[in-house]
């Protein structure tokens, strides 16, 4: 049995048992919802004299659902190649995974982009808190056309390192050094070196990843030749994805000429050429 007691403006009360319909003009009201405005409700009740429809208004402030409380107290981090402004409140954009793989006799190499992360500001805007990167995954061969991905070694290319590869000529080489524990107590215990060198016959480049891990007593080197065509795919993909890794696409998508015109007129920004 459900009992509802409503207070009337005259100071009396109206008691209703077993309402058969309860609805709101704005939403279906759960028991744990914040009413921060005046809401109108409609109640259908059954009594001995028949069915009666009543309407009343509620203005109250109770408690917020747990999910809403969680998102209000903790800043959200958005990690996607989509603009964070396109996502619904409390929801992260769907993740899309893409990559390009090269398979050779002694190893396989997979190249995958990883998106930047955004933090919401009090003003309602967003800022890039962490730039994206490109993840290289090297897997040694375990047989004919088989690769042991449980023994894979990874190397994350920053946007600057990607720029080095993009500018690499046919006869140029480059080398990157990473220490995952730099600035921490285990600094120097893990050493990763990625070398990209031209092949002797000029047919492409040689990717060699050396990993020394004193924490698990590991010393391994995985190398794979990359043809000119495969390297061209790398460079084309890098050129395309680089602005997205910086998060600049979100800025471009947020530009609205009419809004920017009004904002610039009000802000009184001093431009370089006005000085």
Secondary structure, 3 states (H helix, E strand, C coil): CCEEEEECCCCCEEEEECEEEEEECCCCCCCCCCCCCEEEEEEEEEECCEEEEEEEEEECCCCCCHHHHHHHHCCCEEECCCCHHHCCCCCCCCCCCCCEEEECCCEEEEEEEECCEEEECCCCCEEEEECCEEEEEEEEEEECCEEEEEEEEEEEECHHHHHHHHCCCCCCCEEEEECCCCCCCCCCCEEEEEEEEECCCCCEEEEEEEEEECCCCEEEEEEEEEEHHHHHHHHHHHHHHHHHHHCHHHHHHHCCHHHHHHHHHHHCCCCHHHC
